[in-house]
Amino acid sequence: MANALLIENGVIVTMDGDGRIIEGGSVLIENGIITSVCNGQVVDVDAERIDARGMVVMPGLIDTHAHAGHTLTKGLGDDSEQWMNVTGRIYASAVDTEFWTAEACLSALERIKCGTTTAALLFGGGPDIMRTEGPEAAEAHLAAVADMGVREILAVGPNRPTSRHVYTDYAAGTGREIAVSPSEQLAVCGRLIDAWAGRSDLLRLAISLPVFTASELEDESVYKISADARDMAREKGVLLVQDGHREGSIAANATRLDLFDGHSLLAHCIELTEADIAVLKQTGAKVAHNPSALMSVSGRCPAPELMEQGVTVSLGTDAAAPDRPFDMFRNMFQAHRYHARHLRDDTVLPPMQLLAMATIEGARALSMENEIGSIEVGKRADIILVNMRQPHLWPPVNPVQRLARFANGADVDTTIVGGRVLMRGRKLVDQDENAILERAETAFHRMIARLPAL
């Protein structure tokens, strides 16, 4: 049997519609697709075998909100405000295509090692430093991610149109300043989407758009770039991603622009108004909740209440800096504590619901629920094996509770994406981890040397 992989003897947490948990089960993968999920062993099959005894076999984790670039800015600045200022300078004036390649490899490495098989990343550090003045930086990032083997949605988009944006280009070896307008950036985004359509099964692009307030939307330039981004996302059939909704902004954008539909993914969503919630319910827009993010310190996303009203709420890390990694297990734990403390109710967000937010609900938020997010026949084989035979995950009862309450990214033993084993026994299969780290360190020092005043 060509390109076949059999995972056997594990506890399968399927995350399917019935919430099945199969003790001593087997998962057969053929040509990257799950073709059998059964109780017991599969004897007569010609396949590479993985013995998952002592492990949970579960869908790969799905991070619905993070940032490209951030894995090489950790540790800069003494607080979040200083970090944001530093990273703004870095992304605008101190990086080249090698930075984006090395950072993408490092980012993918971290995700592989903590069991995150799919992530949605914004290409840049916020609404005003999106590196889409040309296609080269995004091309470098995408090529590196494809080689690493993880699944990704990269959101590219324009900056705010209310200020001038200047970047430094190092293509010729020395820095050359380039001024770019949001409309030029959006045109680059369209070309990137077209160029990568169908190129890799692992990669998709999305359109990102800054979050504008009601008063900002009265500015004609703001309205135009927002309408153009909306139209491009719908014309090309890609997600529209926004980072930072709060306090009436969802309702304002819906009223002024009819901005949202079932292919809209809105990050943070703190201090929502009743009108905001009504728009989410009416349009089918999805929410990426980031309990570890700075915005969750300044305000609260009413994630449990939204889910009770039928809104899709997924989990994001907002990673990988200034103070948070790609570890989705950490975010499951923090989401429970965050809302249990606020509601003074320890029963809120029970373990199975947290796992769903990090798997099948994440897939639904990315409009990929028919492809990934659960272990079911016909879906892509994005699967992780979690080593449960450890002191902090013992005794061997209630695997769902142990995963959501006690596990962490370092417990992931094996990571599989599209049937390809990327890590086994916590060792990368096809990549040199030390080489990735050294390449990232070199890129980091080159970037720092371009910021002598740092």
Kinemage of the C-alpha trace (Angstrom):
@kinemage 1
@onewidth
@group {chain A} dominant
@subgroup {mainchain}
@vectorlist {calphas} color= white
{ca met a 1} P 0.000 0.000 0.000
{ca ala a 2} L 1.710 3.178 -1.218
{ca asn a 3} L 2.190 6.108 1.182
{ca ala a 4} L 0.363 4.387 4.038
{ca leu a 5} L 0.813 5.055 7.756
{ca leu a 6} L -0.884 3.154 10.583
{ca ile a 7} L -1.100 4.570 14.111
{ca glu a 8} L -2.115 1.848 16.553
{ca asn a 9} L -2.641 1.080 20.249
{ca gly a 10} L -3.383 4.685 21.214
{ca val a 11} L -6.256 6.439 22.960
{ca ile a 12} L -7.935 8.266 20.076
{ca val a 13} L -9.650 11.530 20.997
{ca thr a 14} L -11.455 12.028 17.712
{ca met a 15} L -13.154 15.423 18.284
{ca asp a 16} L -15.824 14.246 15.865
{ca gly a 17} L -19.498 15.145 16.177
{ca asp a 18} L -20.091 12.349 18.679
{ca gly a 19} L -17.036 13.159 20.771
{ca arg a 20} L -15.776 9.594 20.480
{ca ile a 21} L -12.830 8.420 22.555
{ca ile a 22} L -11.461 5.075 21.368
{ca glu a 23} L -9.231 3.076 23.725
{ca gly a 24} L -6.569 1.008 21.974
{ca gly a 25} L -7.648 2.282 18.590
{ca ser a 26} L -6.013 2.523 15.167
{ca val a 27} L -5.907 5.246 12.534
{ca leu a 28} L -4.990 4.356 8.954
{ca ile a 29} L -3.670 7.093 6.680
{ca glu a 30} L -3.292 6.704 2.918
{ca asn a 31} L -1.834 9.400 0.694
{ca gly a 32} L -2.283 11.987 3.430
{ca ile a 33} L -5.965 11.212 4.071
{ca ile a 34} L -7.536 9.349 6.997
{ca thr a 35} L -9.117 6.214 5.556
{ca ser a 36} L -9.983 4.255 8.717
{ca val a 37} L -10.580 4.974 12.406
{ca cys a 38} L -11.333 1.814 14.339
{ca asn a 39} L -11.307 0.054 17.665
{ca gly a 40} L -8.523 -2.513 17.934
{ca gln a 41} L -5.646 -3.436 15.677
{ca val a 42} L -5.473 -3.535 11.892
{ca val a 43} L -3.569 -6.678 10.935
{ca asp a 44} L -3.546 -7.148 7.163
{ca val a 45} L -2.228 -3.821 5.933
{ca asp a 46} L 1.075 -2.874 4.323
{ca ala a 47} L 1.956 0.391 6.051
{ca glu a 48} L 4.557 2.098 8.170
{ca arg a 49} L 3.434 1.616 11.765
{ca ile a 50} L 3.587 3.907 14.774
{ca asp a 51} L 2.942 2.324 18.165
{ca ala a 52} L 0.996 4.907 20.163
{ca arg a 53} L 0.830 2.870 23.356
{ca gly a 54} L 0.742 5.258 26.327
{ca met a 55} L -0.216 8.175 24.099
{ca val a 56} L -3.287 10.131 23.115
{ca val a 57} L -3.872 10.378 19.371
{ca met a 58} L -5.724 13.603 18.623
{ca pro a 59} L -6.194 16.194 15.882
{ca gly a 60} L -3.370 18.663 15.415
{ca leu a 61} L -3.923 21.941 17.258
{ca ile a 62} L -5.151 24.972 15.308
{ca asp a 63} L -3.960 28.463 16.252
{ca thr a 64} L -6.290 31.009 14.652
{ca his a 65} L -4.371 34.188 15.459
{ca ala a 66} L -0.616 34.789 15.524
{ca his a 67} L 1.992 36.967 13.794
{ca ala a 68} L 4.837 36.337 11.387
{ca gly a 69} L 8.041 38.014 12.534
{ca his a 70} L 7.486 37.762 16.259
{ca thr a 71} L 9.609 34.681 16.957
{ca leu a 72} L 12.732 36.789 16.359
{ca thr a 73} L 11.672 39.738 18.506
{ca lys a 74} L 11.224 37.924 21.829
{ca gly a 75} L 13.176 39.478 24.688
{ca leu a 76} L 13.365 42.961 23.179
{ca gly a 77} L 12.136 45.808 25.365
{ca asp a 78} L 11.436 45.869 29.080
{ca asp a 79} L 7.651 46.090 28.729
{ca ser a 80} L 4.981 45.678 26.080
{ca glu a 81} L 4.955 49.317 24.987
{ca gln a 82} L 8.711 49.356 24.479
{ca trp a 83} L 8.539 46.024 22.672
{ca met a 84} L 5.905 47.364 20.266
{ca asn a 85} L 8.022 50.417 19.497
{ca val a 86} L 11.109 48.284 18.901
{ca thr a 87} L 9.339 45.779 16.677
{ca gly a 88} L 7.774 48.565 14.666
{ca arg a 89} L 11.245 49.895 13.885
{ca ile a 90} L 12.536 46.406 13.158
{ca tyr a 91} L 9.806 45.447 10.685
{ca ala a 92} L 9.986 48.771 8.890
{ca ser a 93} L 13.729 49.284 8.649
{ca ala a 94} L 15.896 46.358 9.774
{ca val a 95} L 14.767 43.172 8.018
{ca asp a 96} L 15.483 41.501 4.685
{ca thr a 97} L 14.163 38.409 2.936
{ca glu a 98} L 16.637 36.211 4.842
{ca phe a 99} L 15.077 37.456 8.086
{ca trp a 100} L 11.645 36.335 6.898
{ca thr a 101} L 12.993 32.965 5.760
{ca ala a 102} L 14.876 32.265 8.989
{ca glu a 103} L 12.009 33.516 11.147
{ca ala a 104} L 9.474 31.383 9.262
{ca cys a 105} L 11.582 28.268 9.813
{ca leu a 106} L 11.931 29.065 13.520
{ca ser a 107} L 8.204 29.758 13.841
{ca ala a 108} L 7.311 26.506 12.087
{ca leu a 109} L 9.793 24.607 14.269
{ca glu a 110} L 8.157 25.900 17.434
{ca arg a 111} L 4.718 24.952 16.139
{ca ile a 112} L 5.821 21.448 15.168
{ca lys a 113} L 7.304 20.863 18.610
{ca cys a 114} L 4.164 21.990 20.456
{ca gly a 115} L 1.675 20.183 18.217
{ca thr a 116} L 0.236 23.125 16.305
{ca thr a 117} L -0.316 21.778 12.812
{ca thr a 118} L -2.252 24.767 11.432
{ca ala a 119} L -1.922 28.473 12.204
{ca ala a 120} L -3.317 31.710 10.836
{ca leu a 121} L -0.630 34.405 10.880
{ca leu a 122} L -0.722 38.109 10.092
{ca phe a 123} L 2.271 39.088 8.020
{ca gly a 124} L 3.656 41.772 10.255
{ca gly a 125} L 3.319 43.269 13.682
{ca gly a 126} L 0.085 45.198 13.519
{ca pro a 127} L -2.030 47.423 11.289
{ca asp a 128} L 0.755 49.799 10.301
{ca ile a 129} L 3.756 47.578 9.596
{ca met a 130} L 2.502 45.023 7.101
{ca arg a 131} L 5.410 44.101 4.822
{ca thr a 132} L 3.455 44.110 1.574
{ca glu a 133} L 5.244 46.894 -0.253
{ca gly a 134} L 6.353 44.112 -2.595
{ca pro a 135} L 5.887 40.339 -2.759
{ca glu a 136} L 9.443 39.308 -1.851
{ca ala a 137} L 9.140 39.111 1.947
{ca ala a 138} L 5.900 37.121 1.878
{ca glu a 139} L 7.287 34.859 -0.840
{ca ala a 140} L 10.305 34.084 1.340
{ca his a 141} L 8.100 33.316 4.320
{ca leu a 142} L 5.716 31.079 2.369
{ca ala a 143} L 8.469 29.076 0.703
{ca ala a 144} L 10.113 28.394 4.068
{ca val a 145} L 6.845 27.318 5.697
{ca ala a 146} L 6.050 24.983 2.806
{ca asp a 147} L 9.461 23.353 3.188
{ca met a 148} L 8.953 22.906 6.944
{ca gly a 149} L 5.677 21.095 6.288
{ca val a 150} L 3.186 22.833 8.587
{ca arg a 151} L -0.187 24.109 7.438
{ca glu a 152} L -0.697 27.877 7.423
{ca ile a 153} L -3.005 30.687 6.409
{ca leu a 154} L -0.983 33.874 5.897
{ca ala a 155} L -2.991 37.104 6.081
{ca val a 156} L -1.520 39.899 3.988
{ca gly a 157} L -2.960 43.371 3.690
{ca pro a 158} L -2.561 47.146 3.693
{ca asn a 159} L -1.574 49.556 6.429
{ca arg a 160} L -3.803 52.360 7.623
{ca pro a 161} L -4.193 55.072 4.958
{ca thr a 162} L -3.971 57.925 7.467
{ca ser a 163} L -0.162 58.184 7.581
{ca arg a 164} L 2.855 57.772 5.288
{ca his a 165} L 4.566 54.389 5.350
{ca val a 166} L 8.240 53.998 4.495
{ca tyr a 167} L 10.199 50.729 4.495
{ca thr a 168} L 13.870 49.959 3.992
{ca asp a 169} L 14.697 47.510 1.210
{ca tyr a 170} L 17.984 45.566 1.444
{ca ala a 171} L 17.707 43.711 -1.868
{ca ala a 172} L 20.715 45.537 -3.280
{ca gly a 173} L 22.776 44.991 -0.143
{ca thr a 174} L 22.431 48.501 1.235
{ca gly a 175} L 19.253 49.971 2.590
{ca arg a 176} L 16.990 51.820 0.178
{ca glu a 177} L 13.858 53.562 1.432
{ca ile a 178} L 10.555 52.764 -0.256
{ca ala a 179} L 7.331 54.656 0.368
{ca val a 180} L 4.167 52.685 -0.252
{ca ser a 181} L 0.465 53.459 -0.204
{ca pro a 182} L -2.224 51.107 1.142
{ca ser a 183} L -3.729 50.765 -2.334
{ca glu a 184} L -0.342 49.651 -3.704
{ca gln a 185} L -0.060 47.158 -0.858
{ca leu a 186} L -3.496 45.752 -1.618
{ca ala a 187} L -2.529 45.278 -5.255
{ca val a 188} L 0.544 43.290 -4.118
{ca cys a 189} L -1.724 41.174 -1.916
{ca gly a 190} L -3.923 40.332 -4.868
{ca arg a 191} L -0.925 39.206 -6.896
{ca leu a 192} L 0.333 37.066 -4.000
{ca ile a 193} L -3.035 35.343 -3.634
{ca asp a 194} L -3.146 34.581 -7.347
{ca ala a 195} L 0.461 33.391 -7.446
{ca trp a 196} L 0.032 30.940 -4.557
{ca ala a 197} L -3.408 29.630 -5.452
{ca gly a 198} L -3.023 25.868 -5.716
{ca arg a 199} L 0.767 25.971 -5.420
{ca ser a 200} L 0.916 24.145 -2.095
{ca asp a 201} L -1.690 22.032 -0.348
{ca leu a 202} L -0.357 23.373 2.940
{ca leu a 203} L -0.658 27.100 2.294
{ca arg a 204} L -3.455 29.571 1.799
{ca leu a 205} L -3.544 33.336 1.863
{ca ala a 206} L -6.067 35.703 3.389
{ca ile a 207} L -6.679 39.441 3.305
{ca ser a 208} L -6.017 41.405 6.483
{ca leu a 209} L -7.491 44.808 7.185
{ca pro a 210} L -6.878 47.208 10.084
{ca val a 211} L -9.766 47.699 12.505
{ca phe a 212} L -11.311 51.143 12.084
{ca thr a 213} L -13.633 52.960 14.479
{ca ala a 214} L -16.919 54.564 13.451
{ca ser a 215} L -15.315 58.004 13.252
{ca glu a 216} L -12.356 56.730 11.224
{ca leu a 217} L -14.723 55.144 8.726
{ca glu a 218} L -16.053 58.604 7.865
{ca asp a 219} L -12.686 59.338 6.227
{ca glu a 220} L -13.083 58.613 2.522
{ca ser a 221} L -9.620 57.053 2.196
{ca val a 222} L -10.359 54.683 5.096
{ca tyr a 223} L -13.712 53.743 3.612
{ca lys a 224} L -12.210 53.079 0.181
{ca ile a 225} L -9.366 50.823 1.323
{ca ser a 226} L -11.783 48.912 3.549
{ca ala a 227} L -14.292 48.431 0.735
{ca asp a 228} L -11.538 47.407 -1.671
{ca ala a 229} L -10.155 44.846 0.796
{ca arg a 230} L -13.652 43.468 1.411
{ca asp a 231} L -14.299 43.140 -2.309
{ca met a 232} L -10.937 41.478 -2.978
{ca ala a 233} L -11.477 38.889 -0.228
{ca arg a 234} L -14.899 37.997 -1.589
{ca glu a 235} L -13.825 37.994 -5.220
{ca lys a 236} L -10.883 35.673 -4.525
{ca gly a 237} L -12.758 33.509 -2.029
{ca val a 238} L -10.337 34.001 0.873
{ca leu a 239} L -10.740 34.847 4.532
{ca leu a 240} L -10.920 38.457 5.688
{ca val a 241} L -8.900 38.747 8.907
{ca gln a 242} L -8.880 41.638 11.379
{ca asp a 243} L -6.822 42.103 14.526
{ca gly a 244} L -8.168 44.098 17.457
{ca his a 245} L -11.950 44.483 17.480
{ca arg a 246} L -13.410 46.089 20.585
{ca glu a 247} L -16.195 48.267 21.995
{ca gly a 248} L -18.556 48.732 19.063
{ca ser a 249} L -16.100 48.402 16.184
{ca ile a 250} L -17.790 45.290 14.777
{ca ala a 251} L -21.187 46.983 14.578
{ca ala a 252} L -19.657 50.157 13.129
{ca asn a 253} L -17.917 48.282 10.310
{ca ala a 254} L -21.006 46.209 9.575
{ca thr a 255} L -23.214 49.301 9.348
{ca arg a 256} L -20.848 51.353 7.209
{ca leu a 257} L -19.358 48.618 5.029
{ca asp a 258} L -21.380 45.395 5.290
{ca leu a 259} L -17.905 44.031 5.994
{ca phe a 260} L -18.569 40.620 7.519
{ca asp a 261} L -19.753 37.209 6.414
{ca gly a 262} L -19.013 33.585 7.258
{ca his a 263} L -15.470 33.975 5.914
{ca ser a 264} L -14.532 36.758 8.349
{ca leu a 265} L -12.177 36.023 11.251
{ca leu a 266} L -12.036 38.676 13.967
{ca ala a 267} L -9.319 38.566 16.617
{ca his a 268} L -9.609 39.605 20.274
{ca cys a 269} L -13.190 41.002 20.287
{ca ile a 270} L -13.048 42.528 23.775
{ca glu a 271} L -15.683 44.568 25.577
{ca leu a 272} L -18.259 43.873 22.872
{ca thr a 273} L -21.549 45.728 22.728
{ca glu a 274} L -24.916 44.070 22.205
{ca ala a 275} L -24.839 45.437 18.652
{ca asp a 276} L -21.441 43.791 18.075
{ca ile a 277} L -22.757 40.430 19.251
{ca ala a 278} L -25.854 40.778 17.088
{ca val a 279} L -23.636 41.274 14.023
{ca leu a 280} L -21.589 38.168 14.843
{ca lys a 281} L -24.762 36.106 15.121
{ca gln a 282} L -26.344 37.547 11.982
{ca thr a 283} L -23.328 37.380 9.655
{ca gly a 284} L -21.659 34.175 10.857
{ca ala a 285} L -18.330 35.961 11.380
{ca lys a 286} L -15.913 33.932 13.529
{ca val a 287} L -13.915 34.960 16.609
{ca ala a 288} L -10.274 34.215 17.477
{ca his a 289} L -10.045 34.460 21.267
{ca asn a 290} L -6.550 35.107 22.647
{ca pro a 291} L -6.582 34.681 26.431
{ca ser a 292} L -2.794 35.181 26.714
{ca ala a 293} L -2.726 38.416 24.693
{ca leu a 294} L -2.219 41.940 25.966
{ca met a 295} L -5.702 42.896 24.771
{ca ser a 296} L -7.125 40.304 27.161
{ca val a 297} L -5.529 42.284 29.962
{ca ser a 298} L -7.188 45.547 28.919
{ca gly a 299} L -10.575 43.991 28.204
{ca arg a 300} L -12.478 40.707 28.100
{ca cys a 301} L -13.675 38.652 25.165
{ca pro a 302} L -17.004 37.112 26.277
{ca ala a 303} L -16.074 33.783 24.722
{ca pro a 304} L -18.361 31.478 26.758
{ca glu a 305} L -21.337 33.785 26.281
{ca leu a 306} L -20.713 34.056 22.540
{ca met a 307} L -20.559 30.273 22.168
{ca glu a 308} L -23.821 29.924 24.075
{ca gln a 309} L -25.393 32.144 21.413
{ca gly a 310} L -24.052 30.056 18.546
{ca val a 311} L -21.014 32.146 17.575
{ca thr a 312} L -17.917 30.179 16.529
{ca val a 313} L -15.088 30.982 18.944
{ca ser a 314} L -11.616 29.534 18.405
{ca leu a 315} L -8.332 29.909 20.272
{ca gly a 316} L -5.303 31.902 19.192
{ca thr a 317} L -1.959 32.521 20.852
{ca asp a 318} L -1.242 35.999 19.406
{ca ala a 319} L 2.290 34.554 19.368
{ca ala a 320} L 5.146 34.521 19.541
{ca ala a 321} L 6.023 37.631 21.520
{ca pro a 322} L 6.428 39.697 23.658
{ca asp a 323} L 5.441 37.258 26.410
{ca arg a 324} L 3.703 34.271 24.854
{ca pro a 325} L 4.688 31.162 22.871
{ca phe a 326} L 2.798 29.075 20.317
{ca asp a 327} L 1.804 26.581 23.026
{ca met a 328} L -1.947 26.018 22.569
{ca phe a 329} L -2.155 23.816 25.678
{ca arg a 330} L -1.097 26.825 27.715
{ca asn a 331} L -3.868 28.847 26.109
{ca met a 332} L -6.484 26.196 26.855
{ca phe a 333} L -5.531 26.302 30.528
{ca gln a 334} L -5.427 30.087 30.588
{ca ala a 335} L -8.790 30.409 28.823
{ca his a 336} L -10.421 28.321 31.539
{ca arg a 337} L -8.851 30.264 34.399
{ca tyr a 338} L -9.515 33.625 32.712
{ca his a 339} L -13.263 33.064 32.366
{ca ala a 340} L -13.746 30.978 35.508
{ca arg a 341} L -12.283 33.836 37.540
{ca his a 342} L -14.411 36.449 35.790
{ca leu a 343} L -17.645 34.456 36.101
{ca arg a 344} L -16.686 32.925 39.471
{ca asp a 345} L -17.699 29.570 38.046
{ca asp a 346} L -15.202 26.715 37.724
{ca thr a 347} L -17.570 24.757 35.474
{ca val a 348} L -17.261 27.267 32.639
{ca leu a 349} L -15.382 26.010 29.563
{ca pro a 350} L -15.137 22.321 30.473
{ca pro a 351} L -12.205 20.321 29.083
{ca met a 352} L -13.933 18.967 25.974
{ca gln a 353} L -15.065 22.449 24.984
{ca leu a 354} L -11.519 23.773 25.362
{ca leu a 355} L -10.164 20.978 23.168
{ca ala a 356} L -12.846 21.787 20.603
{ca met a 357} L -11.833 25.469 20.559
{ca ala a 358} L -8.263 24.388 19.799
{ca thr a 359} L -9.211 21.843 17.125
{ca ile a 360} L -12.556 21.548 15.323
{ca glu a 361} L -13.769 25.054 16.225
{ca gly a 362} L -10.446 26.409 15.006
{ca ala a 363} L -10.994 24.574 11.732
{ca arg a 364} L -14.498 26.045 11.524
{ca ala a 365} L -13.114 29.546 12.137
{ca leu a 366} L -10.779 29.045 9.154
{ca ser a 367} L -13.592 27.604 6.978
{ca met a 368} L -11.687 24.301 6.950
{ca glu a 369} L -13.942 22.126 9.122
{ca asn a 370} L -14.503 19.673 6.266
{ca glu a 371} L -10.743 19.153 5.913
{ca ile a 372} L -9.105 19.245 9.349
{ca gly a 373} L -9.877 19.596 13.058
{ca ser a 374} L -11.029 16.058 13.870
{ca ile a 375} L -9.948 12.487 13.275
{ca glu a 376} L -12.531 11.279 10.786
{ca val a 377} L -12.458 9.277 7.583
{ca gly a 378} L -11.932 11.540 4.580
{ca lys a 379} L -10.153 14.342 6.426
{ca arg a 380} L -6.522 15.340 6.008
{ca ala a 381} L -4.250 13.504 8.392
{ca asp a 382} L -3.148 16.351 10.680
{ca ile a 383} L -2.555 14.389 13.877
{ca ile a 384} L -0.452 14.645 17.015
{ca leu a 385} L 0.529 12.033 19.587
{ca val a 386} L 0.767 13.266 23.170
{ca asn a 387} L 2.901 11.273 25.602
{ca met a 388} L 0.608 10.736 28.591
{ca arg a 389} L 2.951 8.473 30.544
{ca gln a 390} L 4.424 11.293 32.618
{ca pro a 391} L 4.075 12.310 36.279
{ca his a 392} L 2.087 15.480 35.591
{ca leu a 393} L -0.313 13.539 33.324
{ca trp a 394} L -0.863 10.615 35.689
{ca pro a 395} L -2.958 8.637 36.671
{ca pro a 396} L -4.289 7.278 33.354
{ca val a 397} L -7.918 8.389 33.620
{ca asn a 398} L -10.020 10.957 31.765
{ca pro a 399} L -7.637 11.822 28.893
{ca val a 400} L -9.598 14.920 27.876
{ca gln a 401} L -9.261 16.498 31.301
{ca arg a 402} L -5.552 15.669 31.456
{ca leu a 403} L -4.985 17.271 28.049
{ca ala a 404} L -6.867 20.496 28.771
{ca arg a 405} L -5.769 20.972 32.378
{ca phe a 406} L -2.277 19.504 32.707
{ca ala a 407} L -0.568 18.998 29.335
{ca asn a 408} L 1.847 21.392 27.656
{ca gly a 409} L 3.488 21.634 24.264
{ca ala a 410} L 6.567 19.721 25.405
{ca asp a 411} L 4.385 16.639 25.911
{ca val a 412} L 3.853 16.264 22.161
{ca asp a 413} L 5.812 13.239 20.962
{ca thr a 414} L 4.812 13.062 17.275
{ca thr a 415} L 3.486 15.645 14.823
{ca ile a 416} L 1.954 14.634 11.501
{ca val a 417} L 0.667 17.026 8.826
{ca gly a 418} L -1.064 15.724 5.738
{ca gly a 419} L 0.199 12.231 6.553
{ca arg a 420} L 3.825 13.386 6.644
{ca val a 421} L 5.603 12.706 9.938
{ca leu a 422} L 7.386 15.936 10.854
{ca met a 423} L 8.460 14.968 14.369
{ca arg a 424} L 8.718 11.595 16.094
{ca gly a 425} L 10.036 10.998 19.594
{ca arg a 426} L 10.421 14.804 19.802
{ca lys a 427} L 13.035 14.688 17.039
{ca leu a 428} L 12.443 16.347 13.673
{ca val a 429} L 12.383 13.811 10.871
{ca asp a 430} L 13.450 15.819 7.805
{ca gln a 431} L 14.887 19.023 9.278
{ca asp a 432} L 18.003 19.926 11.258
{ca glu a 433} L 16.818 21.708 14.397
{ca asn a 434} L 20.246 23.081 15.277
{ca ala a 435} L 20.687 24.475 11.772
{ca ile a 436} L 17.335 26.264 12.059
{ca leu a 437} L 18.303 27.775 15.405
{ca glu a 438} L 21.706 28.901 14.150
{ca arg a 439} L 20.239 30.427 11.007
{ca ala a 440} L 17.700 32.316 13.113
{ca glu a 441} L 20.432 33.557 15.448
{ca thr a 442} L 22.445 34.887 12.514
{ca ala a 443} L 19.405 36.671 11.105
{ca phe a 444} L 18.656 38.118 14.542
{ca his a 445} L 22.150 39.593 14.960
{ca arg a 446} L 22.084 41.033 11.435
{ca met a 447} L 18.743 42.673 12.225
{ca ile a 448} L 20.017 44.089 15.528
{ca ala a 449} L 23.118 45.507 13.826
{ca arg a 450} L 20.815 47.628 11.676
{ca leu a 451} L 19.365 49.237 14.817
{ca pro a 452} L 22.432 50.756 16.511
{ca ala a 453} L 20.294 52.814 18.880
{ca leu a 454} L 18.428 49.795 20.253
